[in-house]
């Protein structure tokens, strides 16, 4: 392989054919790409048009023996706006080994004859109508080195110095966008995990704005409020069934809003017991302020978090996790879950359709495996274990279908 050395490219003034308005639009689309993958895909579409390319791709992860590669590519409609996952191929294109944060074209790295005779060209580029390749490896602190590739067909002109200079000028904007995109994605993933954990613990949560209107609620809250037993939604507002409880509830909400806006932070976490018309045990409610940016004011901003626990609600302990934790048999697991939900041994036996003597035998085995001697201790052990955090049959928001590419894809890293 012959590598042609050239002086480091410096970012030249914007091409006279590219107006400042067009440049601002391109930069704006790159910045918007930090928000979500679809926006980042649109930014690649804009760059493909800018460079008159047939493909523009971001190689977000190189495939390895342990994981699939991930790329975002503009130029193939079936992958528009999607992260494409692909298996481990040979990565023998020279651009992938180039130093980061510099722009190279393939003709700098090898002669035309070497390029046309290369395995990479025959196996990957030629089937995708790719001949001219320009690219850079973008170094990021969080995600390592990412590949940015722009390609043209053989019928199009090769990339010139002005193309490389413009590409170099765009690299810092791409790096910042990808960094923010990565940080937001990580934050969203953690938020989804925490929210799912709260769901599994059967804690109802609601996010309110400063006026007390509900902005967001989880599945547990939606189910609980649907019963309208103690608490309910009236329009978008959270209301208690009894006027005295309702006044106290909204006072706590106002106090929480006031604590959030106070010059000096003060403790505003408050608890309240809400009576239920059904006569069941009262609902427990905790209200606390949500810290936010001082300049973000007005309706529609998250201001207050409300937590609700239903003391008589059923346990959400996952039977698979309970078996793994305590080495229960399926029959022992079923009985332990019924007991954790507050049933007596006789009621649990009837619910499960087994004889009382059989239930007692299972209970003795359960006591032996958990090291407890009384049913009350067993309930405490079950409810305080990580069993309620088991995934069971629930599908996490992170378990999204992936798009797997089984046929050759343009790859340059």
C-alpha positions in Angstrom: 0.0 0.0 0.0 1.3 3.4 -0.9 0.3 6.3 1.4 0.7 9.7 0.0 1.7 12.2 2.7 0.2 15.6 2.6 0.3 18.6 4.9 -2.4 18.8 7.5 -5.6 20.2 6.0 -6.8 23.5 7.6 -10.4 24.6 7.6 -10.7 27.1 4.7 -13.3 29.8 4.5 -16.8 28.6 3.6 -17.1 27.8 -0.1 -18.6 30.8 -1.8 -21.3 28.6 -3.3 -22.4 27.8 0.3 -24.2 30.8 1.8 -24.1 31.6 5.5 -27.8 30.8 5.7 -27.1 27.3 4.2 -24.2 26.8 6.6 -26.3 27.8 9.6 -29.0 25.4 8.5 -26.5 22.5 8.2 -25.0 23.3 11.6 -28.5 23.6 13.1 -29.4 20.1 11.8 -26.2 18.6 13.2 -27.0 20.2 16.6 -30.6 18.9 16.5 -29.1 15.4 15.8 -28.0 15.4 19.5 -31.7 15.1 20.5 -32.6 11.8 18.8 -31.5 9.3 16.2 -34.1 10.4 13.6 -32.8 14.0 13.8 -29.2 12.8 13.4 -30.3 10.8 10.4 -31.8 14.0 8.9 -28.5 15.8 9.5 -26.7 13.0 7.5 -29.2 13.5 4.7 -28.3 17.2 4.6 -24.6 16.4 4.5 -25.1 13.9 1.7 -26.8 16.7 -0.3 -24.1 19.2 0.6 -21.3 17.0 -0.6 -23.3 15.6 -3.5 -22.6 12.1 -2.2 -24.4 8.8 -2.6 -23.8 7.7 1.0 -22.9 9.4 4.3 -22.5 7.2 7.3 -21.6 7.4 10.9 -19.9 4.2 12.3 -20.9 4.3 15.9 -19.5 0.9 16.9 -17.1 -1.4 15.0 -18.2 -5.0 15.2 -16.2 -7.4 17.3 -16.3 -11.0 18.5 -18.5 -9.9 21.4 -20.9 -7.4 19.8 -22.4 -6.3 16.6 -21.4 -3.1 14.8 -23.7 -0.1 14.7 -23.9 2.4 11.9 -26.3 5.2 10.8 -26.3 5.6 7.1 -27.9 8.1 4.7 -28.5 6.9 1.2 -30.5 3.7 1.8 -34.2 4.3 2.3 -34.8 1.1 4.2 -32.4 2.3 6.9 -33.5 5.9 7.1 -33.7 7.1 10.7 -32.7 3.7 12.0 -29.6 2.4 13.7 -28.4 -0.5 11.6 -26.8 -3.5 13.4 -24.4 -5.7 11.4 -22.3 -8.7 12.2 -18.5 -9.1 12.2 -17.0 -8.5 8.8 -13.4 -8.0 7.8 -12.5 -4.4 8.4 -9.5 -4.0 6.0 -10.2 -0.5 4.7 -7.3 1.8 5.5 -9.4 4.8 6.6 -10.2 3.0 9.9 -6.6 3.0 11.0 -6.0 6.7 10.2 -5.3 9.2 13.1 -8.4 10.8 14.5 -9.7 14.3 13.8 -8.1 14.6 10.3 -9.7 14.2 7.0 -8.4 11.8 4.4 -9.5 10.5 1.0 -8.8 7.1 -0.4 -6.6 8.4 -3.1 -4.2 9.7 -0.4 -3.8 6.2 0.9 -3.3 4.1 -2.2 -3.1 4.3 -5.9 -6.1 3.8 -8.2 -4.7 0.4 -9.2 -4.2 -0.7 -5.6 -7.7 0.5 -4.7 -9.4 -1.3 -7.6 -7.5 -4.6 -6.8 -8.2 -4.4 -3.0 -10.5 -6.9 -1.3 -12.4 -4.1 0.3 -13.3 -2.4 -3.0 -14.4 -5.7 -4.7 -16.4 -7.0 -1.7 -17.9 -3.9 -0.2 -17.5 -0.8 -2.3 -18.2 -2.0 -5.8 -21.5 -3.7 -5.0 -22.7 -0.5 -3.4 -21.6 1.8 -6.3 -18.9 3.4 -4.2 -15.6 4.5 -5.7 -14.5 7.8 -4.0 -14.3 7.8 -0.2 -13.6 10.7 2.1 -13.7 10.4 5.8 -12.4 11.1 9.3 -12.3 9.3 12.6 -13.9 11.5 15.3 -12.4 11.0 18.8 -14.9 11.3 21.7 -14.4 11.0 25.4 -17.4 8.8 26.0 -17.8 6.7 22.9 -14.3 6.3 21.7 -13.4 6.9 18.0 -16.4 7.1 15.7 -16.1 6.8 11.9 -17.5 9.5 9.5 -17.6 8.6 5.9 -18.7 10.3 2.7 -18.7 8.5 -0.6 -19.4 9.1 -4.3 -19.7 6.8 -7.3 -17.1 6.4 -10.0 -19.3 8.6 -12.3 -18.8 11.5 -9.9 -15.7 13.7 -9.4 -13.2 12.8 -6.7 -13.2 14.7 -3.5 -11.1 17.9 -3.7 -9.2 19.9 -1.1 -12.1 22.2 -0.7 -14.4 19.2 0.2 -11.8 18.1 2.7 -11.6 21.5 4.3 -15.4 21.8 4.6 -15.5 18.3 6.1 -12.8 19.3 8.6 -14.8 22.4 9.6 -17.8 20.3 10.4 -16.0 17.7 12.6 -16.2 19.8 15.8 -19.9 20.2 15.4 -20.4 16.5 14.8 -18.3 15.7 17.8 -20.4 17.9 20.1 -23.6 16.6 18.7 -22.6 13.0 19.1 -21.3 13.7 22.7 -24.6 15.2 23.7 -26.5 12.4 21.9 -24.6 9.8 23.9 -25.1 11.6 27.2 -28.8 12.1 26.6 -29.2 8.4 25.6 -27.4 7.3 28.7 -29.5 9.5 30.9 -32.7 8.3 29.2 -31.6 4.6 29.6 -31.0 5.2 33.3 -34.3 7.1 33.7 -36.1 4.2 32.1 -34.5 1.7 34.3 -35.3 3.7 37.5 -38.9 4.2 36.3 -39.3 0.5 35.6 -37.9 -0.4 39.0 -40.4 1.9 40.7 -43.2 0.3 38.7 -42.1 -3.2 39.9 -42.1 -2.0 43.5 -45.8 -1.0 43.0 -45.1 2.7 43.8 -47.5 5.0 42.0 -45.7 8.2 40.8 -47.0 11.4 39.3 -45.2 14.5 38.0 -47.2 17.7 38.5 -46.6 21.2 37.2 -46.8 24.3 39.4 -50.6 24.5 39.0 -51.1 20.9 40.2 -51.8 19.5 36.7 -50.5 16.0 36.0 -47.8 16.0 33.4 -46.7 12.3 33.7 -47.8 9.2 35.6 -46.6 5.6 35.6 -48.7 2.5 35.0 -49.2 1.8 38.7 -50.6 5.3 39.2 -52.8 5.0 36.2 -54.3 1.8 37.5 -54.7 3.1 41.0 -56.4 6.4 39.9 -58.7 4.4 37.6 -60.3 2.8 40.7 -61.2 6.3 42.0 -60.9 5.0 45.5 -59.4 7.8 47.6 -57.6 9.5 44.7 -58.7 10.2 41.1 -58.0 12.4 38.1 -60.5 15.2 37.5 -59.5 16.6 34.1 -55.7 16.8 34.5 -55.8 17.5 38.3 -55.2 15.1 41.1 -58.1 15.1 43.5 -58.9 13.3 46.8 -62.3 11.7 47.3 -63.0 13.6 50.5 -62.9 17.5 50.7 -60.8 17.6 53.9 -58.2 15.3 52.3 -58.3 17.2 49.1 -57.5 20.5 50.8 -54.6 19.0 52.7 -53.3 17.4 49.5 -53.3 20.6 47.5 -51.7 22.5 50.4 -48.8 20.0 50.4 -48.5 20.5 46.6 -48.4 24.3 47.0 -45.9 24.1 49.8 -43.7 21.9 47.6 -43.8 24.4 44.8 -43.0 27.2 47.3 -40.0 25.2 48.6 -38.7 24.7 45.1 -38.8 28.4 44.4 -37.5 29.5 47.8 -34.1 31.4 47.8 -32.8 29.1 50.4 -33.6 25.4 50.0 -35.8 24.0 52.7 -37.1 20.6 53.6 -40.6 20.2 52.0 -41.1 16.5 51.8 -44.5 15.8 53.4 -46.6 12.7 53.9 -50.4 12.4 54.0 -52.9 9.6 54.6 -55.8 9.6 52.1 -59.0 7.9 53.3 -60.7 5.5 50.8 -64.5 5.4 50.4 -64.3 1.6 50.0 -63.1 1.3 53.6 -59.8 -0.2 52.7 -56.6 0.9 54.4 -55.8 4.5 53.6 -53.4 5.4 50.8 -50.0 6.8 51.8 -48.9 9.8 49.8 -45.6 11.6 49.8 -45.1 15.0 48.0 -41.8 16.6 47.3 -40.4 19.3 45.0 -38.5 18.6 41.8 -35.3 20.6 41.4 -35.1 22.4 38.1 -33.4 25.2 36.2 -34.2 28.5 37.8 -35.0 30.1 34.4 -37.5 27.4 33.4 -40.7 28.7 34.7 -44.4 28.6 33.9 -47.0 26.0 33.2 -45.9 22.7 31.8 -42.7 22.5 33.8 -42.2 19.6 36.2 -42.5 21.0 39.7 -43.7 18.4 42.1 -43.4 14.6 42.5 -46.1 12.6 44.2 -45.6 9.1 45.4 -48.5 6.8 46.4 -48.4 3.4 48.1 -51.4 1.1 48.4 -50.9 -1.0 51.5 -53.4 -3.6 50.3 -52.1 -3.8 46.8 -50.8 -7.2 45.6 -47.1 -8.0 45.7 -45.3 -7.8 42.4 -42.6 -10.4 43.3 -41.6 -12.2 40.2 -41.9 -16.0 40.5 -38.8 -16.8 38.4 -36.6 -14.5 40.5 -38.1 -16.0 43.7 -37.2 -19.5 42.5 -33.7 -18.4 41.8 -33.2 -16.6 45.1 -34.6 -19.2 47.4 -34.3 -22.4 45.3 -38.1 -22.9 45.6 -39.9 -25.5 43.5 -42.7 -24.1 41.3 -45.3 -25.2 43.9 -43.4 -23.6 46.8 -43.0 -20.4 44.7 -46.7 -20.2 44.1 -47.6 -20.7 47.8 -45.0 -18.1 49.0 -46.4 -15.5 46.6 -49.9 -16.0 47.8 -48.7 -15.7 51.4 -46.7 -12.5 50.5 -50.0 -11.1 49.2 -51.6 -11.4 52.6 -53.5 -14.7 52.4 -53.6 -17.1 55.2 -52.3 -20.6 54.6 -55.8 -22.0 54.3 -56.8 -19.2 51.9 -53.7 -19.7 49.8 -54.3 -23.5 49.7 -57.9 -22.8 48.5 -56.7 -20.3 45.9 -54.1 -22.7 44.5 -56.5 -25.7 44.6 -54.3 -27.9 46.9 -55.0 -29.7 50.1 -54.1 -28.0 53.4 -51.7 -30.7 54.3 -49.9 -30.3 51.0 -49.7 -26.5 51.7 -48.3 -27.2 55.2 -45.6 -29.5 53.7 -44.7 -26.8 51.2 -44.6 -24.2 53.9 -42.2 -26.3 56.0 -39.9 -26.6 52.9 -40.2 -22.8 52.4 -39.2 -22.1 56.0 -36.2 -24.4 55.7 -35.0 -22.8 52.5 -35.4 -19.2 53.8 -34.3 -19.7 57.3 -37.5 -18.3 58.9 -39.9 -19.8 61.4 -43.0 -17.8 61.1 -45.3 -16.8 58.3 -44.9 -13.1 59.2 -41.2 -13.4 58.8 -41.6 -15.1 55.4 -43.8 -12.2 54.2 -41.1 -9.7 55.3 -38.3 -11.7 53.6 -40.3 -12.0 50.4 -41.3 -8.3 50.2 -37.8 -7.0 51.2 -36.0 -9.3 48.7 -35.0 -8.2 45.2 -37.8 -10.5 43.9 -40.0 -7.5 43.2 -37.3 -6.1 40.9 -37.4 -9.2 38.6 -38.4 -8.5 35.0 -40.9 -11.3 34.8 -42.9 -11.0 31.6 -42.5 -7.3 31.4 -40.7 -5.8 28.5 -38.2 -3.0 29.4 -38.3 0.2 27.3 -34.7 -0.7 26.4 -35.7 -3.9 24.7 -36.4 -2.4 21.3 -36.3 -4.4 18.1 -33.0 -4.0 16.2 -32.5 -3.8 12.5 -29.9 -6.4 11.5 -28.2 -6.1 8.1 -27.4 -9.5 6.6 -26.0 -8.3 3.3 -22.9 -6.3 2.4 -23.0 -2.7 3.7 -20.6 0.1 2.9 -18.1 0.1 5.7 -15.0 2.2 5.9 -13.7 1.9 9.5 
